[in-house]
Amino acid sequence: MYDLAIIWDWLGFAVRWLHVITAIAWIGSSFYFIALDLGLRKAPHLPVGAHGEEWQVHGGGFYHVQKYLVAPEAMPDHLTWFKWESYATWLSGAALLMIVYWAGGELFLIDPTKADISLFQGIVISALSLTLGWLVYDRLCKSKLGETPTLLMVLLFGMLVVMSWGYTQVFTGRAALLHLGAFTATIMTANVFFIIMPNQRIVVDDLKNGRTPDPKYGKIAKLRSTHNNYLTLPVVFLMLSNHYPLAFATENAWIIPCLVFLMGVTIRHFFNTVHARKGAPYWTWAVTALLFIAIAWLSTAPMLDTYEEAEARPLTAAEQRFAGAAGFEDAYHAVIGNCSMCHAREPSWDGLHHPPKGVVLETESDVARHARLIFLQAGASHAMPPPNAIQMDPAARREIVQWYRAATKG
């Protein structure tokens, strides 16, 4: 029970749980306020400076909401700021990125068949890409392009396409798509932290000190908020993509998220239009369906190295540590005898056309590379193999546990 791998996996689970909870809170409040903003109605009795109002019913009560484009004439005694949903989502996501893709980088981040880089170099690329990506995006928004929102959105899409291609040239498939999601989420949270919230504080400070707030701050914040609106759904897809090898482990893996970003635009355009009471553009449904069909068509069989290529490839330092540990031979045969009929480059199990989750367990390098997952799935727990597929001998499970502990002792 005191194996570091078990403790680390539970830590990852806890942080992932926190990340999902905070993301639900952020996305929920974001979608609510977008719908509220678009649904505001003009009324003759509105207070001075009020842009519109909305009556809503929920939980057995009625709510009367009014919006001021700049600020009310007098600052209310109580003001609720919506910011921690965004901050907590990014912070928990960054922690999860470090736990899974930095600490577990030998398996999940680095792909030796794509780029001959060390784990440290991979982590540096990971961190710098997120930081530099925000700086480039922020510079574009603060340039004259900010006055032409449509052109700016097109350039932002082009930037995401370039990043999608670049990530797939360096990282594993799942890490590439996850980083593209983290890259986008960093832009969204940085918009809140560096632009939207500071601008709102300026307006509040002006109001408290009797100055007339400048409308430009609201205009700037609105631009960034619009970007966040259209980026939300693709980020959710990218965060879920690591569960679907047909999304991250195919020849066209870098194109798939690009189409997903377009789907995010069509879906949000439909709901934004409906919430604004400007009709229902059902044509967006057809476009979304066509984009999804294109994604399914592009999603060919997982792109894996051949058995011969895997056998010929030199083992990485991490793989050598597990392949050279005491008990590896017994554990290797236990995996081959119980797992490889499904986790093969060409599975022999009826109904399986691709290895589950893109995990291949055939060669010694395959088994050594996936040592931690094998230990957690078939040693510390009985998750694999599925009980309706094969009954794994308890002795084989003990051999896996003993091998993993021998390789990680101390």
C-alpha positions as CSV (number, residue, x, y, z in Angstrom):
1,M,0.0,0.0,0.0
2,Y,3.0,2.3,0.4
3,D,4.3,1.9,-3.1
4,L,5.2,5.4,-4.5
5,A,3.4,4.5,-7.7
6,I,0.1,3.9,-5.8
7,I,0.4,7.1,-3.8
8,W,1.3,9.1,-6.9
9,D,-1.6,7.6,-8.8
10,W,-4.0,8.6,-6.1
11,L,-2.5,12.1,-6.0
12,G,-3.1,12.3,-9.7
13,F,-6.7,11.2,-9.3
14,A,-7.3,13.8,-6.6
15,V,-5.9,16.6,-8.6
16,R,-7.8,15.4,-11.7
17,W,-11.0,15.4,-9.6
18,L,-10.3,18.9,-8.5
19,H,-9.5,20.0,-12.0
20,V,-12.8,18.6,-13.3
21,I,-14.8,20.3,-10.5
22,T,-13.2,23.7,-11.0
23,A,-13.6,23.4,-14.8
24,I,-17.3,22.7,-14.4
25,A,-17.6,25.8,-12.2
26,W,-15.7,27.9,-14.7
27,I,-17.4,26.7,-17.8
28,G,-20.8,26.8,-16.2
29,S,-20.5,30.4,-15.0
30,S,-19.0,31.4,-18.4
31,F,-21.8,29.9,-20.4
32,Y,-24.4,31.3,-18.0
33,F,-23.1,34.9,-18.3
34,I,-22.7,34.6,-22.1
35,A,-26.4,33.5,-22.4
36,L,-27.4,36.2,-19.9
37,D,-25.5,38.9,-21.8
38,L,-27.0,38.0,-25.2
39,G,-30.5,37.7,-23.8
40,L,-30.7,41.1,-22.1
41,R,-33.8,43.1,-23.0
42,K,-34.2,46.9,-23.2
43,A,-36.9,48.4,-21.0
44,P,-38.1,52.0,-20.5
45,H,-37.8,51.9,-16.7
46,L,-34.1,50.9,-16.5
47,P,-31.8,52.9,-14.2
48,V,-29.4,55.4,-15.7
49,G,-26.5,53.6,-17.4
50,A,-28.2,50.2,-17.5
51,H,-27.9,48.4,-20.8
52,G,-30.6,45.8,-20.3
53,E,-32.3,43.4,-17.9
54,E,-33.4,39.8,-17.7
55,W,-36.0,38.0,-15.5
56,Q,-35.1,34.4,-14.7
57,V,-36.7,31.6,-12.7
58,H,-34.7,28.9,-11.0
59,G,-35.0,26.7,-7.9
60,G,-38.4,28.0,-7.1
61,G,-37.4,31.7,-7.1
62,F,-37.3,34.6,-9.5
63,Y,-34.2,36.6,-10.3
64,H,-34.0,40.1,-11.7
65,V,-30.7,40.9,-13.4
66,Q,-29.6,44.2,-14.8
67,K,-26.3,45.0,-16.7
68,Y,-24.3,48.2,-16.8
69,L,-22.0,48.5,-19.8
70,V,-19.5,50.6,-17.9
71,A,-20.6,50.9,-14.3
72,P,-23.5,52.0,-12.1
73,E,-23.6,55.5,-10.7
74,A,-22.8,54.3,-7.2
75,M,-20.7,51.3,-6.2
76,P,-22.9,48.6,-4.4
77,D,-21.9,47.5,-0.9
78,H,-21.4,43.9,-2.1
79,L,-19.8,43.0,-5.4
80,T,-19.1,39.3,-6.4
81,W,-16.1,38.7,-8.6
82,F,-16.0,35.7,-10.8
83,K,-12.3,34.8,-11.1
84,W,-11.3,31.9,-8.9
85,E,-13.2,29.4,-11.1
86,S,-10.7,30.2,-13.9
87,Y,-7.6,30.4,-11.7
88,A,-8.4,27.2,-9.8
89,T,-9.0,25.4,-13.1
90,W,-5.7,26.5,-14.6
91,L,-3.7,25.9,-11.4
92,S,-5.1,22.4,-10.9
93,G,-4.6,21.7,-14.6
94,A,-1.0,22.8,-14.4
95,A,-0.4,20.6,-11.4
96,L,-2.0,17.6,-13.3
97,L,0.2,18.3,-16.3
98,M,3.3,18.2,-14.0
99,I,2.1,15.0,-12.3
100,V,1.2,13.0,-15.5
101,Y,3.3,14.5,-18.3
102,W,6.4,15.8,-16.5
103,A,6.9,13.3,-13.7
104,G,5.7,10.5,-16.0
105,G,7.4,12.0,-19.1
106,E,9.4,8.9,-20.0
107,L,6.1,7.3,-20.9
108,F,3.5,10.0,-21.6
109,L,5.5,13.0,-22.9
110,I,8.6,11.8,-24.8
111,D,8.3,9.8,-28.0
112,P,11.7,8.4,-28.9
113,T,10.4,7.5,-32.4
114,K,9.7,11.2,-33.1
115,A,12.4,13.3,-31.5
116,D,15.7,12.3,-29.8
117,I,15.4,14.6,-26.8
118,S,15.8,14.2,-23.0
119,L,13.0,14.4,-20.5
120,F,14.4,17.7,-19.3
121,Q,14.3,19.1,-22.8
122,G,10.8,17.9,-23.2
123,I,9.7,19.6,-20.0
124,V,11.4,22.9,-21.1
125,I,9.6,22.7,-24.5
126,S,6.3,22.0,-22.7
127,A,6.7,25.0,-20.3
128,L,8.1,27.5,-22.8
129,S,5.4,26.7,-25.5
130,L,2.7,27.6,-23.0
131,T,4.4,30.8,-21.9
132,L,5.5,32.0,-25.4
133,G,2.1,31.1,-26.9
134,W,0.4,33.5,-24.5
135,L,2.9,36.3,-25.2
136,V,2.4,36.0,-28.9
137,Y,-1.4,35.9,-28.6
138,D,-1.4,38.9,-26.3
139,R,0.8,40.9,-28.6
140,L,-1.6,40.2,-31.5
141,C,-4.6,41.3,-29.5
142,K,-2.9,44.5,-28.4
143,S,-1.9,45.4,-32.0
144,K,-4.2,47.1,-34.5
145,L,-5.6,43.6,-35.3
146,G,-7.7,44.1,-32.1
147,E,-9.8,46.5,-34.1
148,T,-10.7,43.8,-36.6
149,P,-11.9,40.9,-34.4
150,T,-12.7,38.6,-37.3
151,L,-9.2,38.8,-38.8
152,L,-7.8,38.3,-35.4
153,M,-9.8,35.2,-34.9
154,V,-8.5,33.8,-38.2
155,L,-5.0,34.5,-37.2
156,L,-5.6,32.8,-33.8
157,F,-6.9,29.8,-35.6
158,G,-3.8,29.7,-37.8
159,M,-1.6,29.9,-34.7
160,L,-3.5,26.9,-33.2
161,V,-2.9,25.0,-36.4
162,V,0.8,25.6,-36.3
163,M,1.0,24.6,-32.6
164,S,-1.0,21.4,-33.3
165,W,1.5,20.4,-36.0
166,G,4.5,21.4,-33.9
167,Y,3.4,19.4,-30.8
168,T,2.9,16.2,-32.8
169,Q,6.4,16.5,-34.1
170,V,7.9,16.3,-30.7
171,F,5.6,14.7,-28.1
172,T,3.6,11.5,-27.9
173,G,0.1,11.8,-29.6
174,R,-1.7,12.1,-26.3
175,A,0.7,14.6,-25.0
176,A,0.5,16.7,-28.2
177,L,-3.3,17.1,-28.0
178,L,-3.2,17.6,-24.2
179,H,-0.6,20.3,-24.6
180,L,-2.7,22.0,-27.3
181,G,-5.6,22.0,-24.9
182,A,-3.3,23.4,-22.1
183,F,-2.0,26.0,-24.6
184,T,-5.5,27.2,-25.3
185,A,-6.6,27.0,-21.6
186,T,-3.5,29.1,-20.7
187,I,-4.6,31.8,-23.1
188,M,-8.1,31.7,-21.6
189,T,-7.0,32.0,-18.0
190,A,-4.4,34.6,-18.8
191,N,-7.1,36.6,-20.5
192,V,-9.0,36.6,-17.2
193,F,-5.9,37.3,-15.0
194,F,-4.0,39.8,-17.1
195,I,-6.7,41.6,-19.0
196,I,-10.3,41.1,-17.9
197,M,-9.9,41.4,-14.1
198,P,-7.4,44.3,-14.2
199,N,-9.7,46.3,-16.5
200,Q,-12.6,45.7,-14.2
201,R,-10.5,46.8,-11.2
202,I,-9.7,50.1,-13.0
203,V,-13.4,50.7,-13.6
204,V,-14.2,50.0,-10.0
205,D,-11.4,52.2,-8.8
206,D,-12.6,55.1,-11.0
207,L,-16.1,54.7,-9.8
208,K,-15.0,54.8,-6.1
209,N,-13.0,57.9,-6.7
210,G,-15.7,59.8,-8.5
211,R,-14.1,59.5,-12.0
212,T,-16.0,58.5,-15.1
213,P,-14.8,55.1,-16.2
214,D,-13.4,54.8,-19.7
215,P,-15.5,52.5,-21.9
216,K,-12.4,51.2,-23.7
217,Y,-11.6,48.9,-20.8
218,G,-14.9,47.1,-21.2
219,K,-14.4,46.8,-25.0
220,I,-11.0,45.2,-24.5
221,A,-12.3,42.8,-21.9
222,K,-15.2,41.9,-24.3
223,L,-12.8,40.9,-27.0
224,R,-10.9,38.5,-24.8
225,S,-14.2,37.1,-23.3
226,T,-15.4,36.4,-26.9
227,H,-12.3,34.4,-27.6
228,N,-12.8,32.4,-24.4
229,N,-16.4,31.8,-25.5
230,Y,-15.3,30.1,-28.7
231,L,-12.3,28.2,-27.3
232,T,-14.1,26.5,-24.4
233,L,-15.6,23.5,-26.2
234,P,-12.5,22.5,-28.1
235,V,-10.5,22.6,-24.8
236,V,-12.9,20.1,-23.3
237,F,-12.4,17.8,-26.3
238,L,-8.7,18.1,-26.1
239,M,-8.7,17.3,-22.4
240,L,-10.7,14.1,-23.1
241,S,-8.8,13.1,-26.2
242,N,-6.1,11.1,-24.3
243,H,-8.8,8.4,-23.7
244,Y,-9.3,7.9,-27.5
245,P,-6.3,6.7,-29.6
246,L,-8.2,7.4,-32.8
247,A,-8.0,11.0,-31.8
248,F,-4.3,11.2,-30.8
249,A,-2.5,8.2,-32.3
250,T,-3.3,8.5,-36.0
251,E,-1.5,9.8,-39.0
252,N,-3.6,12.9,-39.2
253,A,-3.7,13.5,-35.4
254,W,-2.6,17.2,-35.9
255,I,-5.5,17.9,-38.3
256,I,-8.2,16.5,-36.0
257,P,-8.0,19.2,-33.3
258,C,-7.9,21.9,-36.0
259,L,-11.4,20.7,-37.2
260,V,-12.5,20.5,-33.6
261,F,-11.8,24.2,-33.1
262,L,-14.0,24.9,-36.1
263,M,-16.7,22.8,-34.5
264,G,-16.4,24.9,-31.4
265,V,-17.2,28.0,-33.5
266,T,-20.2,26.4,-35.2
267,I,-21.7,25.1,-32.0
268,R,-21.2,28.3,-30.0
269,H,-22.5,30.4,-33.0
270,F,-25.8,28.5,-32.8
271,F,-26.3,28.9,-29.1
272,N,-25.1,32.6,-29.1
273,T,-27.6,33.4,-31.9
274,V,-30.4,31.6,-30.1
275,H,-29.6,33.3,-26.7
276,A,-29.5,36.7,-28.5
277,R,-33.0,35.9,-29.9
278,K,-31.8,36.3,-33.5
279,G,-33.3,33.1,-34.7
280,A,-31.9,29.6,-34.8
281,P,-29.2,29.0,-37.4
282,Y,-29.8,25.2,-37.9
283,W,-27.3,25.2,-40.7
284,T,-24.6,25.1,-38.1
285,W,-25.8,21.6,-37.1
286,A,-25.1,20.4,-40.7
287,V,-21.7,22.0,-40.7
288,T,-20.8,20.5,-37.3
289,A,-21.9,17.1,-38.4
290,L,-19.8,17.3,-41.6
291,L,-16.8,18.4,-39.6
292,F,-17.3,15.4,-37.2
293,I,-17.6,13.0,-40.2
294,A,-14.4,14.4,-41.6
295,I,-12.7,13.8,-38.3
296,A,-13.9,10.2,-38.2
297,W,-12.7,9.8,-41.8
298,L,-9.3,11.2,-41.0
299,S,-9.0,9.0,-38.0
300,T,-7.4,6.0,-39.6
301,A,-5.8,3.0,-37.8
302,P,-3.4,4.0,-35.0
303,M,0.0,4.9,-36.4
304,L,2.4,2.5,-34.6
305,D,5.9,1.4,-35.3
306,T,6.3,-2.1,-36.6
307,Y,7.4,-5.0,-34.4
308,E,10.7,-5.1,-36.2
309,E,11.3,-1.3,-35.7
310,A,10.5,-1.7,-32.0
311,E,12.9,-4.6,-31.6
312,A,15.7,-2.6,-33.4
313,R,15.2,0.6,-31.5
314,P,17.7,1.1,-28.6
315,L,16.1,1.2,-25.2
316,T,15.9,4.6,-23.4
317,A,17.5,5.0,-20.0
318,A,14.2,4.5,-18.3
319,E,13.5,1.4,-20.3
320,Q,16.9,0.0,-19.5
321,R,16.3,0.4,-15.8
322,F,13.1,-1.7,-15.9
323,A,14.4,-4.2,-18.5
324,G,17.6,-4.8,-16.4
325,A,15.8,-5.2,-13.1
326,A,15.5,-8.6,-11.3
327,G,12.4,-10.5,-12.3
328,F,12.0,-8.8,-15.7
329,E,12.0,-12.0,-17.7
330,D,9.3,-13.6,-15.5
331,A,7.2,-10.4,-15.6
332,Y,7.7,-10.1,-19.4
333,H,6.4,-13.6,-20.0
334,A,3.4,-12.9,-17.7
335,V,2.5,-9.8,-19.8
336,I,3.0,-11.6,-23.1
337,G,0.9,-14.6,-21.9
338,N,-2.0,-12.5,-20.5
339,C,-2.0,-9.1,-22.2
340,S,-0.5,-9.3,-25.7
341,M,-3.5,-10.9,-27.4
342,C,-5.2,-7.5,-27.1
343,H,-2.3,-5.1,-26.7
344,A,-0.5,-6.1,-29.9
345,R,0.1,-4.1,-33.1
346,E,-2.4,-6.5,-34.7
347,P,-4.6,-7.8,-31.9
348,S,-5.6,-11.4,-32.1
349,W,-8.7,-10.9,-29.8
350,D,-11.9,-11.1,-31.8
351,G,-13.5,-7.8,-32.3
352,L,-10.4,-5.7,-31.5
353,H,-8.9,-3.9,-34.5
354,H,-6.5,-1.7,-32.6
355,P,-4.7,-2.1,-29.2
356,P,-6.8,-0.6,-26.4
357,K,-5.8,3.0,-25.5
358,G,-3.0,2.7,-28.1
359,V,-0.9,0.7,-25.6
360,V,1.2,-2.0,-27.2
361,L,2.8,-4.8,-25.1
362,E,4.9,-7.1,-27.4
363,T,8.6,-6.4,-27.3
364,E,10.8,-6.0,-24.2
365,S,11.0,-2.3,-24.8
366,D,7.2,-2.1,-25.0
367,V,6.9,-3.8,-21.6
368,A,9.7,-1.8,-20.0
369,R,8.3,1.5,-21.3
370,H,4.8,0.7,-19.8
371,A,6.1,-0.7,-16.5
372,R,4.2,1.7,-14.2
373,L,0.9,1.2,-16.0
374,I,1.4,-2.6,-16.0
375,F,2.1,-2.5,-12.3
376,L,-1.0,-0.4,-11.5
377,Q,-3.4,-2.2,-13.9
378,A,-2.3,-5.8,-13.4
379,G,-0.2,-5.9,-10.2
380,A,-1.5,-3.5,-7.6
381,S,-5.0,-3.9,-8.9
382,H,-6.9,-6.5,-11.0
383,A,-8.2,-4.0,-13.6
384,M,-6.4,-5.8,-16.4
385,P,-6.8,-8.1,-18.0
386,P,-10.7,-7.9,-18.0
387,P,-12.1,-10.8,-16.0
388,N,-14.4,-11.8,-18.8
389,A,-11.4,-12.0,-21.2
390,I,-8.8,-14.0,-19.3
391,Q,-8.2,-15.1,-15.7
392,M,-4.7,-14.0,-14.8
393,D,-2.9,-16.3,-12.4
394,P,-2.2,-14.7,-9.0
395,A,1.4,-15.9,-9.3
396,A,1.8,-13.8,-12.6
397,R,0.5,-10.8,-10.8
398,R,3.0,-11.3,-8.0
399,E,5.8,-11.6,-10.5
400,I,4.8,-8.2,-12.0
401,V,4.7,-6.6,-8.5
402,Q,8.1,-8.0,-7.5
403,W,9.7,-6.9,-10.8
404,Y,8.4,-3.4,-10.5
405,R,9.5,-3.0,-6.9
406,A,12.9,-4.4,-7.8
407,A,13.3,-1.7,-10.5
408,T,12.1,1.1,-8.3
409,K,13.6,0.2,-4.9
410,G,15.0,3.2,-3.0
